[in-house]
Amino acid sequence: MASSKTHQPPTVRTRLQHAEENTLDYVKVIAELIERRGEARVIDIADALHVSKATVSKKLLQLQREGLVRSEPYRSIFLEPQGASMASAGKIRHAHVLDFLLAIGVPREIAEDDAEGIEHHVSPQTVRALREVTRKLSEESEKQSGKK
C-alpha cells in the first residue's frame, strides 16, 4: 500500500490538502506578521485571516500540539523551527505559482488571488514543472526583447 499522498484517491488527497492549506495559511500569516511587525498576536492573525479570535486560539492549540508554534499567555506567538520551515516553503511555493501565472499573462491582482489557492493543490512535481516553464517563458521573452 502506497503511503505517498500522490497515490491516494483524489477525494482523500483533496481533504488532506484542505487541512494542510489551513495550517499553512496560519504559519505563513504568523511568519509575515513577525517579519513585518516583530510579533504575531491572536488579534492580528484573526484580522489577517478574517476569522474570530476564538477560531485562532483553537487553531493555535492544534499548531502547538503539532510542534509548529509556541505561545505563552498574554505574549506573542512564535514559530518553532518546523513551523518556520513550513512557512518558508509555502512562501517559495506561492512565489513559483505566482511567477508562472504572471508569465502567462494573468493580471497581477488575479494572479495573486489564484496563486493563493493553486499553491495548495498541486504536487511538488507540478510546482517544479511550473518553475521550469516560467524560466523558459522568461528566456523567450528576453530573446524577443533583444530582437527589437
N, C-alpha and C positions, 0 to 999 in steps of 0.2 A: 504494500500500500504506500503510495507516494505521500510524503509529508509537505511537499512544496505547495505553496498557495496557487501556483500556476497550474497544478494538476487537480485542483479541487473543482467540483461542479460550480458553474458560474454563479448560482444563487448563493452558495456558501461563500465563495470568494468575494462577492459583492457585499455581503453582510459584514465580513471581516474588514473589508476596505472602508466601509462606513464607520465602523468602530475605531479603526486606526486613523481615519480622517479627523474625527472629533478630537482624539488625543493629540494628533499632530497640530491641529489648529490651536489648541491650548498651549503646547510647548513653544510653538512659533510666536504666539502673541506674548507670552511671558518673556521670551528672548528679546523680542522687539522692544517691549517696554523697558526692560533692563538696559538695553543698548541706548534707547532714546532718553529715558528719564532717570536711569540709575537704579530703578527699583520697579517691581511689579506688585501692585496691590489688588486685592479682590475687586474693589470698585472699578479699577482701571481695566481689569480683564473683562469684567461684566460689560462695561461700556464698549470695549473693542469688539466683543463677540455678540453684543446685543442680546444678552441673557441676564437673568436675575443674579443677584449676589448669592442667593441660596443655591442656585444651579452651579455657580462657580465653586462655592465651598464644597459641595458634594463631589464635584469632579476632582477638586484638589485632593480630597481624601483618597480617591481612587489612584490618582497620579502618585501620591506619596506611597501607597501600598505597592505600586509598580516600580518604585525607586527612581522616578523621573524628576520629582520636585521635593523640596522640603520647605516647611514653613513653621513659624512659631507664632503663638497667639500675639496679636497686635503688632506683628512685624511683616516685612515684605515676604514675597515668595521667591525662592531661589531654585534654579535648575541644578539638578545633580548632573554629574558628567554624562550619564546615559541620556538624560533629557536634553542637555545642551547639544549632544551629538545628533540626536533625532531632529532638533530644531534646525541645526546647521544643514543636515542632509535635505530636509524639507525645503529650506530656502534655496538651495542649489537646484533641486528638482524643479521648483517653481520657476526659477530663472531659465532653465533649459526649455521648459514648455512655453514660457512667455516669449523667449527669443525666437522659437520656431514659429509661433503664431504671428509675431511681428514680421518675420522674414517672408511669410506667405501673403502678407498684405492686410492682415486683420488690424483694424484701427486700435490704437493703444488702450483706450478705455475698455473696449470689448475684450481685447486680448487679456488684460489684467483680470477681468471677471472670469473669463473662460479658463484661464490658466489655473486659477484657484480651484476649480472643480476637476479639471482634467488631471492635474498632477497627482491626485489621489487614486485615480482609476486606471493607470497604465503601469505596465510592468517595468522593471529596470531595463530590460532589453528594449522596450519601446522608447524609453527616455533616451537610451544610447543612440537608437536609430534617429530619433528626432534631432538630437545634437549633431549627428553626422550630416543629416540633410540640411540643417541650418548652416553648418560650416560650408557645405558645397554651394548653397544658395548665396552665401556671403562672398565666397570666392568668385562666383559667376558675376555677381553684382559689381564687384571691384574690377573685374575684367571689362565689363560693359562700360563702367565709368571711365576707365583708362582709354577706351577707344574713342570717346567723344572729344 
